[in-house]
Amino acid sequence: MKTAPLLCLLACMTVPAAFASTPLKGLQFEAQKQQVMKDVKKTCTPSKNLSDTDFGNKILANEENKMHVRDATIALERNNQKNYWDAIGQIQCPDM
């Protein structure tokens, strides 16, 4: 009889924690995306009238660039600065 209330209590405590991690991961992804875009802009200067979204779409239109952006994001997650900057440096600037 005591196990049922304990299981309910355990479920009530773990479910909110699982849902709380999802928004934090979304925020982390957004911060990483902004960091990668900021650093790509250092190597590829976009035209003034190009929005960040359009610039990002132009960068990601190239399949190799998609792979390099993915590699940069993984390196950023792992706090590996050398691999991060290597991946950023390999991104090919689109025609503006």
N, C-alpha and C positions, 0 to 999 in steps of 0.2 A: 504493500500500500504506500509506503514512503517513496518508492521509486517513481511513481507517476508524478507527484508534485516536483520532485527533483528534476525529472526530465523536462517538465513544463518550464521550470525556472531556467534550466540550461538553454532551452530553445529560445526563450525570451531574451536571454543575454547574448546569444551568439548571432541571431538574425539581424539585429540592428548593426552589429559590428561588420557583418558581411556587406550590408547596404551602405554603410558609411565609407568603406574603402573604395567603392566605385566612384563617387564624386571626387575623391582625392586623386584617384588615378586619372580622371578626366582633367583635373587642374594641372597635374604633373605633365600630361601629354601636351596640353596647351602651352605651358611654359617652355617645354622642350621645342615645340614647333616654332614659337616666337624666337627662341635662342638660335635655332638653325637658320631661320629666315634672316635674322639680323646679321649673322656671320656670312651667309651667302651674299647678302647685299654689300658686304665689304669687298668681296672679290668680283661680283657682277653688279655694276651700278645700273639700276633700272632708270628708265626715263621718269621725269617728274610727274607726268600725267597717268602713270601706270599704278593702279591700286595694288596693295599687298596681295590680295587674292589673285588678281590677274598675273602678277609677277610669279607667285607660287605655282600657278597653273602652267605658265610658260616653262618654268624650271622642271616641273614634273611631266611635261609632255614628252620628254626624252626618257626612254627606258633605262639607259645607263644612269641618268641623273636620279631616277627613282631609287635605284640600288644604292647610289652613293648617299642619298638623303637618309635612307633606311640604315645604312652603316653608321652614319653620323649620329643618328638618334640612338642606336644601340650603344655606341661608344660614350655618348653623353649619359645614358642611364648607368653605365658601368664606371663612369668617372675616369675614362681613359682619354686624356687630352691629346695624346699623340695620334691615336687612331681617329679621333674626332676631326682634328685639323687635316689629316691626310684625306679623309673622306670629303671634307668641305673643299679642299684644294682640287679634287678630281671632278667636281661638278662643272659641267660645261655651260658657259653663259649663253643664253638664247639671244637671237637677233632681236634687237629692240626697235 
